[in-house]
Amino acid sequence: MEKDRDRLINYFEGMKGLEESTRDYYIKVSSDQNFDNQEVKDTFKRISGDEQKHADIMGKIINLIKNNI
């Protein structure tokens, strides 16, 4: 049971890391001074917020697993 729990935690931590990495990329593009298309920059900024929400959800799932399995 503990092995399965650890496997789930590792999986969701990896997913959380992917969401955070993606968020960071979108933030980088949205703040790039050399990139002129404001519409794209605004879209990437909005998407970075979505990615943060996804990372937060992964964090909640990790906590649920840690506290209930």
Secondary structure, DSSP 4 states (H G I P E B T S, - for coil): -HHHHHHHHHHHHHHHHHHHHHHHHHHHHHT-TT---HHHHHHHHHHHHHHHHHHHHHHHHHHHHHHH-
